[in-house]
Amino acid sequence: MKKTILATAIVSSILSVSAAHAAPIFDANFELNTDAVDTETGDTTYDQNGRVELNAYSKHTAGDNFFAGKGTVLLNTDGEATVDDAFIQLGNSTWDFQLGRFEAINLFPLAKDTLIQHVSDDYVYQANKVRGRIGDGGGQIAFHYNANDALKFEVDTLYSDGDGDGTSTGDGDKTKAISGVRPSVTFVTSAATITAGFESVKYDEVGGTNVDLTGYAVTANFDVAAANVNVSAAFSKDDVTDKKISSFVANMVYGNFGLGVIGSNVDNKTGNDPSMLTTYIAYTVPLLDIENATVTFAGSYSTADDVAVGANDKTTAARVRFNYGF
């Protein structure tokens, strides 16, 4: 009997150690796009682009505490290698800190966004200026707190003294310094998951321009029969130029099919006040009955009103994407 108890204890100890020191996880996938884009003011352009994504992840635990790390490298078909995620995360099931390069919670989810080609990206606001993946010379820190299964909080911060391209502020090499904060709260109910967030970002450009932007967004995710649906609204204001943007999105995914509509209105202090509507669609099918191999057909159509004289007001795009998970 004593031997049995001792053997059980040894096995349990071995399993416990194994769970606490799990082996790193490695995976990879390949994505290749063939695109055609037509604008009202230019000729149709064709492009092929893609990347191999390499992921490494590991997590060690001690009771309820954990320490995890992830790295993602992108080997692009244009011959360049870039980093997507590179972060560490530590804490427990109630709270944790995340530091490095990553994306925070999505306040404007686009669902099956295989291809979205706007008339102009400047016409839409997605509450993502402080979402993350900042460029050189900067960093990110996020704090997560899970009050319970139905209430979760997140506070994201970023800072940089050089390149701010990861914040979608424009040309990264023009950014001199940047700082931002982005708190959000998520409510989980039996009917829907609702997230609301606010962000504030400031940056100085080399040319002397100062940007002081604030914004907020609310998004809801829920199921309708067999379809998953997102509905979101986001609003921003640049306190220096007084430019305001109001953007809305509704999308759904039903099996391998996805459809979405984005509407946006710009209120400039002077000049034109463009309004834009972008519709996108995508459908994925298995390829040659091979596991982890698919092809996706996607399209996007965007129009805008009250644009500046000579500016583009219509963009039509199509994409064929091949995916293969190694």
C-alpha positions in Angstrom: 0.0 0.0 0.0 2.8 2.4 0.9 4.6 1.6 -2.4 1.4 2.3 -4.3 1.0 5.7 -2.5 4.7 6.5 -3.2 4.4 5.6 -6.9 1.3 7.7 -7.2 3.0 10.7 -5.6 6.0 10.3 -7.9 3.8 10.1 -11.1 1.8 13.1 -9.9 5.0 15.0 -9.3 6.3 14.2 -12.8 3.0 15.3 -14.4 3.0 18.5 -12.4 6.5 19.4 -13.4 5.7 18.6 -17.0 2.6 20.9 -16.9 4.7 23.7 -15.3 7.5 23.4 -17.8 5.7 22.7 -21.1 7.8 22.4 -24.2 7.8 25.4 -26.5 5.2 25.4 -29.3 6.4 26.1 -32.9 4.1 26.5 -35.9 4.2 28.2 -39.3 1.8 29.2 -42.2 2.1 30.6 -45.7 -0.1 33.2 -47.2 0.1 34.4 -50.8 -2.1 37.2 -52.4 -2.7 38.1 -56.0 -4.4 41.5 -56.2 -6.0 43.8 -58.7 -6.9 47.3 -57.7 -8.7 49.9 -59.8 -9.2 53.6 -58.8 -11.2 56.3 -60.5 -8.1 58.5 -61.0 -5.6 55.9 -62.1 -5.0 52.7 -64.1 -5.7 49.2 -62.7 -2.7 47.9 -60.8 -1.7 44.2 -60.2 0.4 42.9 -57.4 1.5 39.6 -55.8 2.5 39.7 -52.2 2.7 37.3 -49.2 4.6 36.0 -46.3 5.7 33.0 -44.3 4.7 33.4 -40.6 6.9 31.6 -38.1 5.6 31.4 -34.5 7.3 30.4 -31.2 5.4 30.3 -27.9 6.2 29.0 -24.4 4.5 29.2 -21.0 5.6 28.2 -17.6 3.4 28.0 -14.5 3.7 27.8 -10.8 0.3 27.3 -9.2 -1.9 30.0 -10.6 1.1 32.2 -11.6 2.5 32.1 -15.2 5.2 33.5 -17.4 4.8 33.3 -21.1 6.6 34.6 -24.2 5.8 34.7 -27.9 7.7 35.7 -31.0 6.4 35.9 -34.6 8.7 36.5 -37.6 7.3 37.3 -41.1 9.4 36.3 -44.1 7.9 38.5 -46.9 7.9 37.6 -50.5 9.5 41.0 -51.3 12.7 39.7 -49.7 12.3 41.4 -46.3 11.9 39.9 -42.9 9.9 41.7 -40.2 8.7 41.0 -36.7 5.0 40.8 -35.9 4.7 39.9 -32.2 7.5 39.8 -29.7 6.3 40.0 -26.1 6.4 38.5 -22.6 3.4 38.2 -20.3 3.3 37.5 -16.6 0.8 37.3 -13.9 -2.1 34.9 -12.9 -5.7 34.3 -13.9 -6.8 37.5 -12.2 -4.2 40.0 -13.4 -1.2 40.1 -15.8 1.2 42.5 -17.5 2.1 42.3 -21.1 5.3 44.0 -22.4 7.0 44.2 -25.8 5.4 44.3 -29.3 1.8 43.1 -29.6 -1.8 44.2 -30.4 -4.2 45.0 -27.7 -8.0 44.3 -27.7 -9.7 45.1 -31.0 -12.3 47.9 -30.6 -13.3 47.9 -34.3 -13.2 44.2 -35.4 -13.5 43.6 -39.1 -14.0 39.8 -39.0 -13.2 38.2 -42.3 -11.1 41.1 -43.6 -9.2 39.3 -46.3 -9.3 42.5 -48.5 -10.4 46.0 -47.5 -9.3 48.7 -49.9 -10.7 52.2 -48.9 -10.8 55.2 -51.1 -8.5 56.7 -48.4 -7.5 55.3 -45.1 -7.5 58.9 -43.8 -11.3 58.8 -43.9 -11.8 56.1 -41.4 -11.1 55.8 -37.7 -10.8 52.4 -36.0 -9.8 53.3 -32.4 -6.4 51.7 -33.0 -3.9 54.5 -32.6 -2.8 53.0 -29.3 -3.5 49.4 -30.1 0.1 48.5 -30.5 2.9 47.0 -32.6 4.8 50.3 -32.4 8.0 50.7 -34.5 11.6 51.3 -33.6 12.6 53.4 -30.6 9.4 52.6 -28.6 7.6 50.1 -26.5 4.3 48.9 -25.1 3.0 47.9 -21.7 -0.5 46.5 -21.1 -2.3 45.6 -17.9 -5.2 43.1 -17.8 -7.5 42.6 -14.9 -10.3 39.9 -14.8 -12.8 40.9 -12.1 -14.8 37.8 -12.9 -16.0 35.8 -16.0 -18.3 38.6 -17.0 -16.2 41.7 -16.4 -12.6 42.3 -17.7 -10.4 45.4 -17.9 -7.4 46.3 -20.0 -5.1 49.4 -20.0 -2.7 49.8 -22.9 0.1 52.2 -23.1 2.8 53.0 -25.7 5.7 55.3 -26.0 8.4 56.2 -28.5 11.1 58.7 -29.0 11.6 57.9 -32.7 9.5 55.8 -35.1 5.8 55.7 -34.5 4.6 53.8 -37.5 3.0 51.0 -35.5 0.4 53.4 -34.3 -1.0 54.0 -37.8 -0.2 57.8 -37.5 1.3 58.0 -41.0 4.9 57.9 -42.2 6.9 56.5 -39.3 10.1 58.3 -40.2 8.3 61.6 -39.7 7.4 60.9 -36.1 9.7 62.5 -33.5 8.0 61.3 -30.2 4.7 59.6 -29.3 2.8 58.6 -26.2 -0.6 57.0 -25.7 -3.0 55.4 -23.3 -6.0 53.2 -24.1 -8.3 51.8 -21.3 -11.1 49.5 -22.1 -13.7 47.4 -20.4 -15.4 44.2 -21.6 -18.8 42.8 -20.5 -19.6 39.2 -21.3 -23.3 38.2 -21.2 -25.2 35.2 -22.5 -26.4 37.2 -25.4 -23.3 39.3 -26.5 -19.8 40.4 -25.6 -19.6 44.2 -25.4 -16.3 46.2 -25.2 -16.0 50.0 -24.8 -12.7 51.9 -24.9 -11.1 55.3 -24.9 -7.7 56.3 -26.3 -5.5 59.4 -26.2 -2.4 59.8 -28.3 0.1 62.6 -28.7 3.0 62.8 -31.2 5.3 65.5 -32.5 6.5 65.3 -36.1 10.0 66.3 -37.3 8.5 69.2 -39.3 7.1 70.7 -36.2 3.5 69.5 -36.5 1.9 68.4 -33.2 -0.9 65.9 -33.1 -3.2 65.5 -30.0 -5.9 63.0 -30.8 -8.6 61.4 -28.6 -11.2 58.8 -29.5 -13.5 56.2 -28.2 -15.3 53.2 -29.5 -17.9 50.5 -28.6 -18.2 47.1 -30.2 -20.6 44.2 -29.7 -20.2 40.6 -30.8 -23.1 38.1 -30.9 -24.5 35.1 -32.7 -27.5 35.2 -35.0 -28.4 31.6 -35.8 -25.2 30.1 -37.3 -23.7 33.4 -38.1 -21.3 35.5 -35.9 -21.9 39.2 -36.1 -19.8 42.3 -35.1 -21.3 45.9 -34.8 -19.0 48.8 -33.9 -18.8 52.6 -33.8 -15.8 54.7 -33.3 -15.3 58.5 -32.9 -12.2 60.6 -32.9 -11.1 64.3 -32.6 -7.8 65.9 -33.3 -7.6 68.7 -30.7 -5.0 70.6 -32.8 -6.8 70.7 -36.1 -10.3 70.1 -34.8 -10.8 67.3 -37.3 -13.4 64.8 -36.4 -14.1 61.3 -37.8 -17.1 59.1 -37.1 -16.9 55.5 -38.4 -19.2 52.5 -38.2 -18.9 48.8 -39.2 -21.2 45.9 -39.4 -20.0 42.4 -40.5 -20.8 38.8 -40.2 -19.1 35.4 -40.7 -21.2 32.4 -41.7 -19.1 29.3 -42.1 -16.5 30.1 -44.8 -18.3 33.2 -46.0 -17.8 36.7 -44.7 -19.4 40.1 -45.5 -18.9 43.6 -44.1 -19.9 47.3 -44.5 -17.9 50.3 -43.2 -19.3 53.8 -43.2 -17.3 56.9 -42.2 -17.8 60.6 -42.1 -15.1 63.3 -41.8 -15.7 66.7 -40.3 -12.8 69.0 -41.2 -12.5 72.4 -39.7 -12.0 73.8 -43.2 -12.4 72.5 -46.7 -14.2 69.3 -47.8 -16.0 66.9 -45.5 -15.7 63.5 -47.2 -18.1 60.6 -46.4 -17.1 57.1 -47.4 -18.8 53.7 -47.8 -16.8 50.5 -48.2 -18.2 47.0 -48.7 -16.1 43.8 -48.6 -16.7 40.2 -49.1 -14.7 36.9 -48.9 -15.3 33.2 -49.3 -12.9 30.4 -48.5 -12.9 26.9 -49.9 -10.6 23.9 -49.3 -7.9 23.3 -51.8 -7.5 19.9 -53.5 -8.9 18.1 -50.3 -5.5 18.8 -48.6 -5.6 19.5 -44.9 -4.7 23.1 -43.9 -4.7 24.3 -47.6 -7.3 26.8 -48.7 -8.0 29.4 -51.3 -10.0 32.6 -50.5 -11.7 34.8 -53.1 -12.2 38.4 -51.8 -13.5 41.7 -53.1 -13.8 45.3 -51.9 -15.7 48.3 -53.3 -15.3 51.8 -51.8 -16.9 55.1 -52.8 -16.6 58.6 -51.3 -18.5 61.9 -51.6 -17.3 65.5 -51.2 -13.7 64.8 -51.8 -11.2 67.4 -52.9 -11.0 68.3 -56.6 -8.9 65.7 -58.4 -8.9 63.2 -55.5 -9.9 59.6 -55.9 -13.5 58.9 -55.1 -13.9 55.2 -56.1 -11.8 52.1 -55.5 -12.5 48.5 -56.6 -10.3 45.6 -55.6 -10.1 41.9 -55.9 -7.9 39.3 -54.3 -7.1 35.6 -54.5 -5.4 34.3 -51.4 -3.7 30.9 -50.9 -3.2 29.7 -47.3 -1.2 26.7 -46.1 -0.6 25.8 -42.5 2.6 23.8 -42.1 
